[in-house]
Amino acid sequence: TGKSSLITSLVKDVFVTAKIQPTLPQITIPPSLGTPENVTTTIVDTSALPQERVALNKEIRKSNVILLVYSDHYSYERAGLFWIPHFRSLGVNVPVVLCANKSDLATGNDSAAQVVEDEMLPLMAEFKEVDSCIRTSAREHHNINEVFFLCQKAVTHPIAPLFDSKESALKPAAVSALKRVFYLCDRDQDGYLNDNEIHAFQTKCFGKPLGEEDLDNIKQTVSKMSRDSVTEKGINQQGFLLLNKVFAEKGRHETVWIILRTFHYTDSLSLKDSFLHPKFDVPPFSSAELSPSGYRFFVDLFLLFDKDNDGGLSPSELNALFAPTPGLPAPWADSSFPSSTVRNEANYITLQGWLAQWSMTTFTSPATTLAYLAYLGFEHPDPRSTTTTALQLTKARKRRKRPGRVERNVLHAYILGGPSAGKSALLDSFLARPFSPTYHPTIKPRTAVNSVELPGGKQCYLILEELGELEPAILENHAKLDACDILVYTYDSSDPDSFSHISDLRAKHPHLDDLPALYVALKADRDKTTQRAEVQPEDYTSGLSMSKPLHVSVTWESISELFVRIAEVAVWPSTGFPKSEEEVGDRTNLYIALGAVVCAGAAFVAIWRRVGKE
């Protein structure tokens, strides 16, 4: 069939008339010769003799692409009846480039178009492995470089994941990926790529903007296929997909691959794992938060998709926003989003609630936030940077009992207490929900997150979590407790049996003493009653040298002061420990101060004596 002559002509760049050996040794083409994607290519010549079949099968299994060469009717018939079925029998699933060699021997009736229609297209239609086809001639040096370029391109820019030749359509995975690309390039989210957006897209993918003539030609091409896909606003999503379908049909699928790889897609049309999950380790006693650029990104995203400017994201607007993602983040479903954060009168999440929800997600699962930053198109001005620039680590807090401020903007509080103590109503009040007298026991853990303004004007995000029936398990989980900033012990001041739950809880879990705490008497709008406990709440806290319980009611407007107090204790954790322990626990600063006073006094005396002598 002349396959060895093809290889020789490629290497020598001329047709070799002398007799060549039946099977040539392996040849390696370095990347410097302009190969696609700068890859190294190894060409292995093979023999079809029966006695060489074992060696042949071994090489076939090792191959990334197969160049199947025929030169007459017999070898053409063998291609479809023997060779391709043989490749399948070996379990090989690699692209096949079909080559009609010795085109110089073709008769006048065998035009290129006729050969393609009569020979090549039927095989391409029958066997999905056939990636492309070409006519060559080693004698005339016709399409020699091109045939090996096709082999290289079949590996570096495979058509199979993109295009279904039988259906003459882009495959679903390719359509999904290209829809996400369109979404990310449609900066104003009006459903069209305008001229500026097309130029930005072209520059990002190919390093330079389109010329006006080229842009007009693209619009005309799309308009001919679908008149509605091109308007004064630009090219819509359907037109963008049609354009890429044309690229795939016309053998320019490397263009589609350049686009997809620019947007971090792999050969299997999934996003790169290193792009979705970049390395980001949170050290012990530290936490993850959004950086200023991360908050800016989520603010801009909210404003972009709040199409009606009502200050909230409706379900349809949320669906549009999360279109290029797998859907709502899994942790959001666990926290019963959107009931976990701030909503407006129409029950739509507000900007305040949106930022609070992402603050909580970043705190509890930074990997989730990083993945969604990638899905939603976060980009840092420095192209070498990753999505990790949208996050930042807090300073480790190891010694909570030592006086000082915790450098955190997101704080986590566990709300503990017996059944019907008012914990759920407290969470509802935190989110400005109306009070409901109906009691609903909490089974699963429930969270509420909102922003709180500390004295001095600094804003932080506070996560309140009610543990439900998992309370005993969570309180034994030291990793969970390490992530918690404060324990809020609550009881119903009108229920005589309510406070005993707290005293029993602390007795059962003595390690809870290692966390800052605040005691809160809820339902203070009702008549206060004496607790059936060995010690009354005020005496209990006094015995611990702790502040007395705060008496509050969710029906009072002053309830907001409680949330500020919780945040304050979380930020200044030493204020949440018994005072006696605080004084005994760390007197280093006192010793240093006393030492400084003594040294200063001694120095003063020495100077005074010296002056007196003079």
N, C-alpha and C positions, 0 to 999 in steps of 0.2 A: 504493500500500500504506500510505501515511500515515507514512512514515519521517521526512519533514520536519516533520510535525506533532508527532511524538514529541520531536524536538529542541527545537522551539519551546515545547512544554509544559514541558520540563525547564527551559529558560532563564527563561520567563515565570512558571512555576508555576501557570499557568491555561491552559485551552484557548483558542486564538486562532481566533475565528470568521471574521475577515477573511481574504481570499485571501492566501496567502503565496507567495513565489517558488518555482519548481520545485526549485531546488538552493540550499541555504543556504550561506553562507560558513563557513569553518572556525571552530570554537569551542573555547576552552581552558578547562578547569575546574581551578582551582588546588587545591593540597593542603589548603587551609584548610577546604574544604567536607566534610571527613570521609571522604575517599577512602581505600580500603584501602592500608596501608603508606605513607600520605602521599605518593602519587605525583601528578604532574601528568597530566591526561588531555586529549587532543586529539580532538575529534569531527569527522570529515570526512563531510559529506553527499555523496552521489554520484548520478549519473544513469545509468539503464539504457538510454538511447537509443543506438542503434548508432553514431551519429556521435561519441559521447562515450566509446567503448569504450577508446581508447588512454589517455585520462586516467584512466578507471576502473581499468584494469589497473595503471597506475602507482601509484595509491593503494592498491590491494589488496596489491601487493608490499611497500609501506612499512608496512602495518598490523601491529599486534600482536594484534588480535582483530577479528573481523567480526561485526556484528549483522545477521543475515539476517532481513528482515521480510517477512511475507506477510499477506494480509487476506482472501483468498477462495480458492476451489478452484483456479483457474487459477494464481495466484501460489504456492500451496502445491505444486502439481505442478512448477512451474518450479524450486522450491528443490532438489528431489532430482534432477530430470532435467537441469537446466542449470547452476544456480549452483555447487553444490558440486563437480561434475565440472570446471567452469570454473576454480575455485580450484585444484584439483589440477593442471590443465593448465599453470597458471602457476608451478608448483613451490612453491606457498604451503602451509606447514604450520603454521597458527595456529588457535587455538580459534575455533569458531563458536557464537554464541548464537542460538538459534532463537526468533523472536518472532512469536506469533500476534496481530496488531494488530486494532483495531476490534472488540474483544469486545462492545462495546455494540450491535453490529448482529447479534449471534448470535441464532438462534431459540431457542425454549424447549428444543428437543431437544439443542442444542449446549452441554451442561453442561461445566464446566471439566474434570472427570474424563474425560468422553467425548472431548474434544478432545485431551487428553494421550494417551489410549489409542489413538485412531484415527489421529491425525496425527503427534504429536511422537515417541512412543516408537518407531514404525517407522523414522523417520529417524535417531534416535539409535542404534538397533541396526544400521542399515546403514552409517552414516558415523561413524567414530571421532572425526572433527573436531568433531562437535556436542557441545559441552561441557555445555550446559544449555538449558532451554526455559522460556518464560514467556508468559502471555497479558496483553495490555495494551489500554488504551483511552485515547487522547489526550483524547477528548471528556469522559470521566468522570474523567480524571486518575487512572486505575487502573494501578498498578505502573509509573509513569513513572520515579521515582527508582530503583526496584528493578531495572529492566531495564538501566540503565546501571551500576548497582552490580555486576550479574552480569558485565557486560563487563569492568569493572575487576578483579573477582575472578578471572575466567578467565585474566588475565595474571599478577596478583600471587600467586594461589593456584591454579595449574592442576591440574585433576583428572587429566589424561592421564598424568603420570608416576606417579601413585599408584594408580589404580584401573582395572581392565579391566571395563568395563560388560558386555561380551558374556559374559565368564566369571564376572562378579559376584564378583570376588576382587581383593585387593591385588596389585599387580605385584611380581615378585621383588625388584627393587631397593628398593622401599618396605618390603617384609618384612625385607630384610637391614638396612636403616637402622633400622627400629623395633626389631629384635632387639638391635642395639647400644645403642639408647637404654634398653631394658629392662635390659640387662646393667649399664650405668653407674648406673642408678637402684637396682638391687638391691644395696644396700650390703653386706649380709651374705652375699651370694651363696648364698642358700638356695633360689633358684628361684622366689621369690614376692615381690611388692611388698606389704609390710605397711602398716598405716595410716600410720605415721610416714614411710615411704619414699614413699608416695603423696602425702602432704602436702608433703614436700620437693620432689618432682617438680612438683607443681602450683604451688608458690611459685616455683620456678626458671623455669618456662615462662610462667606467667600472672600472677605477681606477688602471689599470695595463696593461702593454703591452702583446701582444700575444706571446706565445712560438713559436719557429721555426716550431715545428711539427704541432701545431694548425694552423699556417699560411699556411703551405703546404697543410693541409687538406682542408682549405677553398678554396684555389686556385684550388685544384683538383675537389672539389664539383662544383665550378662555371664553370670550364673548361668542365666538363661532360655535363652541360646544354648548354653551348655556348662556343665553342672552341676559337672563336675570341675575347671573353671577357677577356681573360688572356694572356698577352704577357710578354716579358722581362721587359717592362716598369711598369707592375703591372696590376691591375684590372680596367677595364674601367667602365663608368657609367652604361651601360647595365648590366654588371656583378654584380655591387653593388646592382642594383634593383632586379636582379634575386636572389641574396643571401637573401635579405630581404623578398622576396616572399616565399622562402623556409621556413624561420622562421615563417611566418604567416600561411603557409599551415600545418606545422608540430606542431602547437599548441605552438610555442615559440614566440608568438607575444609580450610577455612582453619584449623581447630583442629589438624589433622594437620600442616599446614605450620608453624604456630607452634611446635609441638613439635620438628619437624625442624630448623628454622632456629635454634632455641635451642641445638641441639646441633651447629651449624655446617655444616649441609647446604646445598648449592646446589640450584637448580631441576632439575639433572640427577641429583640424589640422590647426588652425590659430596661428600666433605668439602672444604671450602674450602681452596684451596692456601695461602692466607695463614695458615690455622689449622694445617695440617700442616707447613708450611715457613716459619715466621716468620724474619725477618731476624736472622741471627746470624753475624757474621764473626769468624773467628779470625785475629788479626794475625800477621805473620811472627814466628817464634821463640817464639810462645805456644802454648798447647794448651787444649783444653776438658776440663772435668771436671764431675762431678755436684756440685751444691751440697748443703748439708745437707738442704734440702727435697726435692731429687731423691732422695737416698739414703733419706730417710724414706718417700717414696712407694713405692720399690721394696721396702723392707723390709715395709711394710704389705701390699703386693700379694702377696708371698711367703707371709706368715703367713695371709692370707685364703684362699689357694688350697691351702695344705697341710692338706687336710681331715682326714687321718688323724694329723696331728701327729707324723710320723715324721722330721721334719727334712729331708725331701727332696721335690722335685716329681716325681711319677711322670709318664709320658707322658700319661695321661688328665688329670692335673691341669694339665700344661702346655698341653694342647689346650684345656681350659676357660678357662685364663687368657688365651690368645691368641685366643679366639673372636671378639672384635670387631675383629681386625686381619687383614691379608692373610696371616698366618701368621708363622713365625719370620722375623726380620730376615735379609735377604740376606747381610750380613757374617757372620752366625752359621753359615750353611751353608758359607761359604768357610773358616771356621775349624774346621769339623768339630764343631760343637757337638753334644753336650755334652762331648766328649772334650777340649775346650780348657780346661776349668776343673775345679773340685773337685766330686767326686761321692762319695756314701756307698757302703756295701757293696753296696747294691742297684743301683748305677749311676744313682741319682737325683741331680740337681743339688742341692747344699746351699745354705743361705742365703749362706754365705761364697763359694761358687762363683757364685751368682746375682748378687751385688753385684760380684764381680770381672769377670764377663762384661759387665755393663752399664758398668762403669768402662772396660773396654777398648773397647767399642762407642763410648762417648762420646769417647774419646781419638782413635780412628781415623776415626770417622764421626759427628760430632755431629748432622748432619742426620737420620740414622737414629734416633738417640735422641729427638730432638724430635718426629719423626713418630709414634713409638710412644708417647711420653708423651701425645700428642693422642688416638691410638686408644684408649689404655687409661684415659683420663679424668682425667689430672692436672689439678688445679685449685688455683690460688693463692687465698688469702683475698681478695686484691684482684681484683675482677672485671675490672679494666682491664689486668691483667697477662697475659702470654702464657706459654707453656710454657718460654720462655727463662729464667724464674726458677729452673727446676730445674737449670740449668747455670751454670757460672762459668768465667771465663778466668784462666789462670795468668799470672804476671808474665813478661814476655819474658826469655829467657836468650840473650844475644848473645855474651858473652865467657866462654866456658867455662873458659879457662885462668886467669882471675882468681879468686883464693881467695874462697870464699863459698858459701853454700847456695843451691841451686835451689829455688824455691818451687813445687814440684809434688808432688802426691799420687799420680800415675800415671806410672810410669817404663817406658821401652821399651828393651830390650836385644836386639841381634842376636847370635846364637850362631854363630860362624864356626869352621870347621875342616874338615879333609879327611874323605873317606868313612871310615866305621867309627871315627870318633874318639870316639863316645859321646854325641853331641849329643842324639839322640832319647831315650836313657836318662836324660839329664840333665833333659829336659822332663818325662818320666814321673815322675822322682823329685820334681820341683818340685810335682807334683800328688798326691804320696803314692801313686803307683801302684807295684805290685810290680815288681821287676827281672825282665826277660826276657832270657836270653842269646841268643835268636834275633835275627839281624841282618836288618833290613828297611830297605833304602835309602830315603831321603826324596826324593821327586820334587817334589811341590808344597810351597810354604812351609807351615810348621806353627807354630802359636802355642800357648802355655800361659800362663794368667794366674792369679795367686793373690795373696793378701795377704802382706806381710812386715812383721815388727815390727822397727823400727830401734832401736839403743841409745837408751835414754831413754823407750821405750814408744810412740813415735809409729808409727802404722800407715800403710803405703802399699801401693799395688797395683803389682806388677811384671809386665810382659809380656815373656816370653822368646819370641823368634821364630827358628826355624831356616829358612834360606832355600831349601834344596833346590837344584834345578837352576837356579833363578832367581838364585842368588847373584851371578854376574857382572853381570847386568843391574841388580839392585838396588843393587849397590855403585857403579855408575856414575850412579845416579839421585840427584842432589843434594837433591831435595825429600824423598826417602825418608830420606836420611842426616840431613837437618836435623831430622826428626821423631824420630830415634833419640837416646837419651841416653847409651848406652855400647856399645862393641864388646867382646864376650867371645871372645877367641881360645882355642880349645880344641885339644888334641891328645892322642893315646893314648900315654901314657908307656911302654907296653910294646911299641909298634910303632915300629921304627927309621925308618920312612919317613913318619911322621905329621907331625912338626913342619915339614918342608920345605914343606908346603902353606901354612903361616902366613907363612913368610919370603917365599915366592914371591908370595903374595897381597898382602902389604904393598909389595913391590917393584913390582908391577903397578899398584897403586892408591895412589900416594903421598899422595893427599888424605885417606886414612883417618887420617893423623897429626893431623888437625884434630878428631878425636873422642876422648873419654876411652876408655881401654882397660884390660882386665884379662886377664892370661894365666893359663890353667888347665890343669894336667896331669891328665887324667882316667885312670881305671882304675889308680889308685895301689895298689889291693889286689893287683895283679899285679907281677911282677918288673920293675923299671925297666931300660930298655935304653938304650944309647948311640944317639943320633939320627944318621942319615946326612945330616948338614947341615954347611955350612961352619962354623957356630958352634952350640954346644950351647945349649939353651933358657936356662939360667941365665946363660951368658955373653952371649947375645943381649939379654936384658932388662937386664943390667947395663950393656951398651954403650949402651943407650937411657936409662940412669939411671931405669929402671922397677923396680918391685918384682919379685922372683923369682916364677916361676909357682907358683900354689897347687896342691899335690898333694892330690887328693881322689878319692873313689870313691863312686859312687851306692849302694854296698852298706854304706857307713858311716853311722851315725846323725848324724855331724857334718856331713853334706852340707848340712844346713840353714844352716850358718854361711856357706857359699859364697853362698847367695842373699841373705843379709843383707849380705855384702860387696859383691855386685854392686849392690844398692840403695844402699849407702853411697857408692860411687864415683859412681853416677848423681846422687845428691843433692849430693855435694861433688865436682863434676867436675874441679876442679883437681888432685885426688889421682890422677887417671887419666892424667896427662900426665908426660912426662919431667921430672925435678926440675930439670935444668939449664935447660930451656926455661921452666919455671915461674919460676925466679929471674930469668932474663934478660927474660922476656916482659913482666913487669909489676912494676917496682920503685917504682911511685908511692907506695905506702904506706910503703916504706922511706925514700924521700926526704922524705916529709912528717914521718915520725917523727924522722929526723936533723935536719931543719930545726927541729922543735919543741925538740929537745934543745939545739941551738946557741943558739936564741933565749932559752931559759930560762937557759942558762949565762951569756949576755951580760947578761941582766937581773939575774942574781944578782951578777955582778961589779960592775955599775953601782951597785946598792943598797949593796953592801959598802963601796965606795969612798966613797959619800955619807955613810954612817954613820960611817966612819973619820974623815972630815973634821970632822964635827960633834963 
